[in-house]
Every structure is written in structure tokens, then in C-alpha cells.
């Protein structure tokens, strides 16, 4: 007969617990060994038709469509489009940042501002060249006339020796007034001659100062015209930032450089204009002073001739004047 185990026996309980523990350890060991083998094993054969028919609600997996493939390749294309430097030469300059290149690539408004400022600069230097030549010739002629006026004894003799220029115009005007006022008081003749000569002096000064107002205008508004071009260009650069959705300086730096070039050209046009205007103003003031000296000498000769006419003594220089010379 087989011996039966007593459930109240402690030894039998301990043995049962040991059996359970060994079974759990075997199951864990079997799972750890069989798991990787099952994962590495190839997929099994497809389901039998009966199995497929038994589950009609599960749709079969369809192959990826062309649209899905295009969507999958789109990020790769976008990445390649955003990184053009990876396929090109390193260090390639995308924009020509030379002055001529920036001018050609600038906005139409900025380009028009630059052209206007360059033309203003050309006008400035043209006026300088014309005024320097005309002032040099006029001053040389006036010095010659002043030398003659100081050396002659009468107005008629001055008219014979001075044949051209402002000096000749002054002498002719005084002689005409002298001839038209024969028999009239000397005071009235001097007054009318002084009025005529003053008008000639004003006309000569105004004619010599013509063109300097343009220099003043260029010198005063040139920087502001350039600043307008700069503001317009920077505004376009910020609009480009908004359209490109990026804050990279590489996007806006060329536009800002082109805008700043307009301010630079404005300063190049304005600064020489101011300097040239001041220099020409001083030179014209000196020329007007020389014309005033000529008017004073002509009036002296006219007054002397009138006194001689009243006294009836029209002669040469006095012995005292000859001794002084």
C-alpha cells in the first residue's frame, strides 16, 4: 500500500512550496531563452482561407500610395532646399557688396535717389570749375582796370585805356551821364552817376553769384535725400524679413547695405557743396569789393572833371601828383 501524506505534516508543506518555486524558475528560464528566438524567427505563413474568411471586418494592409511617398520625401527635399551651401563651394558670396553691385541690386526708389545725388555732385563740381575760371578772369581784368584808374588824370583818359570788362562799362556810364548833363549843376550829375554806377555794381555782383544758390540747396538737402533712400531701403529689408519668416542677417544685410550707400552718396554730394559754397562766397565778396573800388575811382574822376568844367581848367596832373608818382 502506498503511504498517504498527512496534510497536517509540516514537512509535506515545505516540499510543496519547493516544488512550486522550482516550477516558476523553470518557466522564467524558458521564457528568457525562447523569447529572442521567437523575435528573430521569420514571419509565419499567411492565414488559411478559412481564417481570413472568419474575420471579414479586418481590412488587408494596402501598399503605400504615391501621395504618401511624396509626402515622406517632401521633408527631405525641403531640407536640401534650405541648405544649398552643402552642395556648393564653401565660402561662396551670394551678393555683390561692391558699390556698383549694391547700386545695381538696389530697389528702384533707392537707385533713383542715388542717381539724383550723383547728378547733384556732378553739378557741384561743374559750378566750381566754371566759377573758379570766371572769377580768376574777372579779378585779373579788374586789377588791370584799377591800376589804370589810379594812374590817369581824367575820365576821358581812363576811357581810352580801359576798353573791356566791368571797368570799361563803368567809365562809359559815367561819360554818358556827363555828356547828357551839360549845363546842369554838378551835384545832380554826381548823384545820377552814382545811382547808375551802383546799379552796375549790383548787377555784376549778382551775375557773379549766380549758381551758388544751387550749391546751398545741395548742401542743405543732400543728406536728407540720402536719408530718405536709406529709410526706404531699410523698410524693404524688414518687409523681406517678414516674408521670409527668418531673422537671419544674411537675408537683410544686402538690403541694409544698399540703403546705407544712399546716405553715403548724399554726404559725398552735400559736404563738398557746402565747402565750395563758402569758398565761392568769400571770393565773390572780394570781387565785389574790387568793383566797389573801381566805382569809387570813377566817381572821383567824374567829380574832378565836373569841378574842372566849372573852373574852366581842364589840364593834366598837378605837379604834386606827378611828384608823388
C-alpha positions as CSV (number, residue, x, y, z in Angstrom):
1,X,0.0,0.0,0.0
2,X,1.1,3.5,-0.8
3,X,1.6,5.7,2.1
4,X,-0.5,8.9,2.1
5,X,0.8,12.3,3.1
6,X,-0.7,14.0,6.1
7,X,-1.8,17.5,5.3
8,X,-1.0,18.4,8.8
9,X,2.6,17.4,8.4
10,X,4.9,20.5,8.2
11,X,7.5,18.6,6.0
12,X,4.9,18.0,3.3
13,X,4.1,21.7,3.2
14,X,7.7,22.7,2.8
15,X,8.2,20.2,0.0
16,X,5.1,21.6,-1.9
17,X,6.5,25.1,-1.7
18,X,9.8,24.0,-3.0
19,X,8.1,22.3,-6.0
20,X,6.1,25.5,-6.8
21,X,9.3,27.6,-6.7
22,X,11.2,25.3,-9.0
23,X,8.3,25.3,-11.5
24,X,8.3,29.2,-11.5
25,X,12.0,29.3,-12.0
26,X,11.7,26.9,-14.9
27,X,9.0,28.9,-16.6
28,X,11.1,32.1,-16.3
29,X,14.2,30.4,-17.7
30,X,12.2,29.0,-20.6
31,X,10.7,32.4,-21.4
32,X,14.1,34.2,-21.4
33,X,15.6,31.6,-23.8
34,X,12.6,31.2,-26.1
35,X,11.7,35.0,-26.4
36,X,14.7,36.2,-28.5
37,X,14.4,33.1,-30.7
38,X,10.8,33.8,-31.4
39,X,11.5,37.5,-32.2
40,X,14.3,36.6,-34.6
41,X,12.3,33.9,-36.4
42,X,10.7,34.8,-39.8
43,X,7.1,35.5,-40.1
44,X,4.9,32.5,-40.4
45,X,2.8,31.6,-43.4
46,X,-0.3,33.6,-44.2
47,X,-3.6,32.7,-42.6
48,X,-5.6,30.0,-44.1
49,X,-8.6,31.0,-46.2
50,X,-10.9,29.8,-43.5
51,X,-9.2,32.1,-41.0
52,X,-9.3,35.0,-43.4
53,X,-13.0,34.5,-44.1
54,X,-13.6,34.2,-40.4
55,X,-12.5,37.7,-39.8
56,X,-14.1,39.7,-42.6
57,X,-14.1,43.0,-40.7
58,X,-10.2,43.4,-40.7
59,X,-9.1,45.1,-44.0
60,X,-6.0,43.9,-45.6
61,X,-3.0,46.2,-45.4
62,X,-2.7,48.2,-48.6
63,X,0.7,49.2,-50.1
64,X,1.8,52.8,-49.6
65,X,0.4,55.2,-52.1
66,X,2.3,57.6,-54.3
67,X,1.0,60.6,-52.4
68,X,2.3,59.1,-49.1
69,X,5.6,58.5,-50.7
70,X,5.7,62.1,-52.0
71,X,4.8,63.4,-48.5
72,X,7.5,61.3,-47.0
73,X,10.1,62.7,-49.4
74,X,9.0,66.3,-49.1
75,X,10.8,67.0,-45.8
76,X,14.0,65.7,-47.3
77,X,13.6,68.0,-50.3
78,X,12.8,70.9,-48.1
79,X,15.9,70.2,-46.0
80,X,18.0,70.1,-49.2
81,X,16.5,73.3,-50.4
82,X,17.2,75.1,-47.1
83,X,20.8,74.0,-47.2
84,X,22.2,75.0,-50.7
85,X,25.7,75.6,-49.3
86,X,26.1,71.9,-48.6
87,X,26.3,71.1,-52.3
88,X,28.1,74.3,-53.5
89,X,31.6,75.6,-52.8
90,X,32.3,76.7,-49.3
91,X,32.5,80.5,-48.8
92,X,30.6,81.4,-51.9
93,X,29.3,85.1,-51.8
94,X,25.6,85.3,-52.6
95,X,25.5,89.1,-53.1
96,X,27.9,91.5,-54.8
97,X,28.6,94.0,-52.0
98,X,30.8,96.3,-54.1
99,X,29.4,99.9,-54.6
100,X,28.5,99.2,-58.2
101,X,27.0,95.8,-57.3
102,X,24.9,97.3,-54.5
103,X,23.7,100.0,-56.8
104,X,22.6,97.5,-59.5
105,X,20.9,95.3,-56.9
106,X,19.1,98.2,-55.1
107,X,15.4,98.9,-55.1
108,X,14.2,101.2,-57.8
109,X,13.4,104.0,-55.4
110,X,16.8,103.8,-53.7
111,X,18.5,103.6,-57.1
112,X,16.7,106.8,-58.2
113,X,17.8,108.5,-55.1
114,X,21.4,107.5,-55.8
115,X,21.2,108.8,-59.4
116,X,19.8,112.1,-58.2
117,X,22.6,112.6,-55.7
118,X,25.3,111.6,-58.2
119,X,23.9,114.2,-60.6
120,X,23.9,116.8,-57.8
121,X,27.5,116.1,-57.1
122,X,28.4,116.5,-60.8
123,X,26.6,119.8,-60.8
124,X,28.5,120.9,-57.8
125,X,31.9,120.3,-59.3
126,X,30.8,121.8,-62.6
127,X,29.8,125.0,-60.9
128,X,33.1,125.1,-59.0
129,X,35.1,124.8,-62.2
130,X,33.0,127.4,-64.0
131,X,33.2,129.9,-61.1
132,X,36.9,129.5,-60.5
133,X,37.6,130.3,-64.1
134,X,35.2,133.2,-64.3
135,X,36.3,134.7,-61.0
136,X,40.0,134.4,-62.0
137,X,39.5,136.2,-65.3
138,X,37.2,138.9,-63.7
139,X,39.6,139.6,-60.9
140,X,42.6,139.9,-63.3
141,X,40.7,142.3,-65.5
142,X,39.5,144.3,-62.5
143,X,43.0,144.6,-61.2
144,X,44.2,145.9,-64.5
145,X,41.3,148.5,-64.6
146,X,42.1,149.6,-61.1
147,X,45.7,150.2,-62.0
148,X,44.6,152.3,-64.9
149,X,42.1,154.3,-62.9
150,X,44.8,155.1,-60.3
151,X,47.2,156.3,-63.0
152,X,45.1,158.5,-65.2
153,X,44.1,162.2,-64.6
154,X,40.7,162.3,-66.2
155,X,37.7,160.2,-67.0
156,X,38.2,160.5,-70.8
157,X,41.8,159.3,-70.5
158,X,40.6,156.3,-68.4
159,X,38.0,155.5,-71.2
160,X,40.8,155.5,-73.8
161,X,42.9,153.0,-71.9
162,X,40.2,150.7,-70.5
163,X,38.5,149.0,-73.4
164,X,36.8,145.9,-71.9
165,X,35.4,144.5,-68.8
166,X,33.4,146.0,-65.9
167,X,35.8,148.9,-65.7
168,X,35.0,150.0,-69.3
169,X,31.3,149.7,-68.5
170,X,31.7,152.0,-65.5
171,X,33.6,154.6,-67.5
172,X,31.1,154.5,-70.4
173,X,28.2,155.0,-68.0
174,X,29.9,157.9,-66.2
175,X,30.8,159.6,-69.5
176,X,27.3,159.2,-70.9
177,X,25.9,160.9,-67.8
178,X,28.5,163.7,-68.0
179,X,27.6,164.3,-71.7
180,X,23.9,164.3,-71.1
181,X,24.1,166.7,-68.2
182,X,25.9,169.5,-69.9
183,X,25.0,172.9,-68.3
184,X,23.4,171.2,-65.3
185,X,24.6,171.5,-61.7
186,X,27.4,169.2,-60.7
187,X,25.6,167.9,-57.6
188,X,22.8,166.5,-59.7
189,X,25.3,164.9,-62.2
190,X,27.2,163.2,-59.4
191,X,24.0,161.9,-57.9
192,X,22.7,160.4,-61.1
193,X,26.1,158.9,-62.0
194,X,26.3,157.4,-58.5
195,X,22.9,155.7,-59.0
196,X,23.9,154.3,-62.4
197,X,27.2,153.0,-61.2
198,X,25.7,151.4,-58.1
199,X,23.2,149.5,-60.3
200,X,26.1,148.3,-62.4
201,X,27.9,147.2,-59.3
202,X,24.9,145.3,-58.1
203,X,24.3,143.7,-61.5
204,X,27.9,142.5,-61.7
205,X,27.8,141.0,-58.2
206,X,24.5,139.2,-58.9
207,X,25.8,137.8,-62.1
208,X,28.9,136.5,-60.5
209,X,27.0,134.9,-57.6
210,X,24.6,133.1,-60.0
211,X,24.7,129.3,-59.4
212,X,25.9,129.5,-55.8
213,X,22.3,129.1,-54.7
214,X,22.3,125.6,-56.2
215,X,25.3,124.7,-54.1
216,X,23.5,125.9,-51.0
217,X,20.4,123.8,-51.9
218,X,22.5,120.7,-52.5
219,X,24.5,121.2,-49.3
220,X,21.3,121.6,-47.2
221,X,19.0,118.9,-48.6
222,X,21.6,116.3,-49.9
223,X,21.9,114.4,-46.6
224,X,18.1,114.3,-46.2
225,X,17.6,113.0,-49.7
226,X,20.1,110.2,-48.9
227,X,18.4,109.5,-45.6
228,X,15.1,109.1,-47.5
229,X,16.7,106.4,-49.6
230,X,18.1,104.7,-46.5
231,X,14.7,104.7,-44.8
232,X,13.1,103.3,-47.9
233,X,15.7,100.6,-48.3
234,X,15.6,99.5,-44.6
235,X,11.8,99.4,-44.8
236,X,12.1,97.0,-47.7
237,X,14.6,94.9,-45.8
238,X,12.2,94.5,-42.8
239,X,9.4,93.6,-45.2
240,X,11.8,90.9,-46.6
241,X,12.3,89.6,-43.0
242,X,8.5,89.3,-42.6
243,X,8.0,87.5,-45.9
244,X,10.9,85.0,-45.3
245,X,9.9,84.2,-41.7
246,X,13.6,84.4,-40.6
247,X,15.7,86.7,-38.6
248,X,19.0,85.8,-40.2
249,X,21.2,88.8,-41.0
250,X,22.2,87.1,-44.3
251,X,18.7,87.8,-45.6
252,X,18.6,91.5,-44.7
253,X,22.2,92.6,-44.7
254,X,22.4,93.3,-48.5
255,X,19.3,95.5,-48.5
256,X,20.5,97.4,-45.4
257,X,24.0,97.9,-47.1
258,X,22.3,99.2,-50.2
259,X,20.2,101.6,-48.2
260,X,23.2,102.9,-46.3
261,X,25.0,103.5,-49.6
262,X,22.3,106.1,-50.4
263,X,23.2,108.1,-47.2
264,X,26.9,107.9,-48.1
265,X,26.3,109.3,-51.5
266,X,24.2,112.0,-50.0
267,X,27.0,113.0,-47.7
268,X,29.5,112.9,-50.6
269,X,27.3,115.3,-52.5
270,X,26.5,117.6,-49.6
271,X,29.8,118.1,-47.9
272,X,31.7,119.4,-51.0
273,X,28.8,121.6,-51.9
274,X,28.9,123.4,-48.5
275,X,32.6,123.8,-48.6
276,X,32.6,125.1,-52.2
277,X,29.7,127.4,-51.5
278,X,31.6,129.1,-48.6
279,X,34.8,129.4,-50.6
280,X,33.0,130.9,-53.6
281,X,31.0,133.3,-51.3
282,X,34.3,134.7,-49.9
283,X,35.8,135.0,-53.3
284,X,32.8,136.8,-54.8
285,X,32.7,139.2,-51.8
286,X,36.3,140.1,-52.6
287,X,35.4,140.7,-56.2
288,X,32.6,142.9,-55.2
289,X,35.0,144.9,-53.1
290,X,37.2,145.4,-56.1
291,X,34.2,146.6,-58.2
292,X,33.3,149.0,-55.4
293,X,36.9,150.4,-55.5
294,X,36.5,150.9,-59.3
295,X,33.2,152.7,-58.8
296,X,34.8,155.0,-56.2
297,X,37.7,155.8,-58.6
298,X,35.3,156.5,-61.5
299,X,33.3,158.8,-59.3
300,X,36.5,160.7,-58.2
301,X,37.4,161.3,-61.8
302,X,33.9,162.4,-62.7
303,X,33.8,164.8,-59.7
304,X,37.2,166.2,-60.7
305,X,36.1,166.7,-64.3
306,X,33.0,168.5,-63.2
307,X,35.0,170.8,-61.0
308,X,37.3,171.5,-63.8
309,X,34.4,172.2,-66.2
310,X,33.1,174.8,-63.7
311,X,36.5,176.3,-63.2
312,X,37.3,176.2,-66.9
313,X,40.7,174.4,-66.3
314,X,41.0,171.0,-67.9
315,X,44.6,170.1,-67.7
316,X,47.0,167.3,-66.9
317,X,48.0,166.1,-63.5
318,X,49.3,168.6,-61.0
319,X,52.9,168.8,-60.2
320,X,52.3,167.4,-56.7
321,X,50.6,164.3,-58.2
322,X,53.5,163.8,-60.6
323,X,56.0,164.2,-57.8
324,X,54.1,161.6,-55.7
325,X,54.1,159.1,-58.6
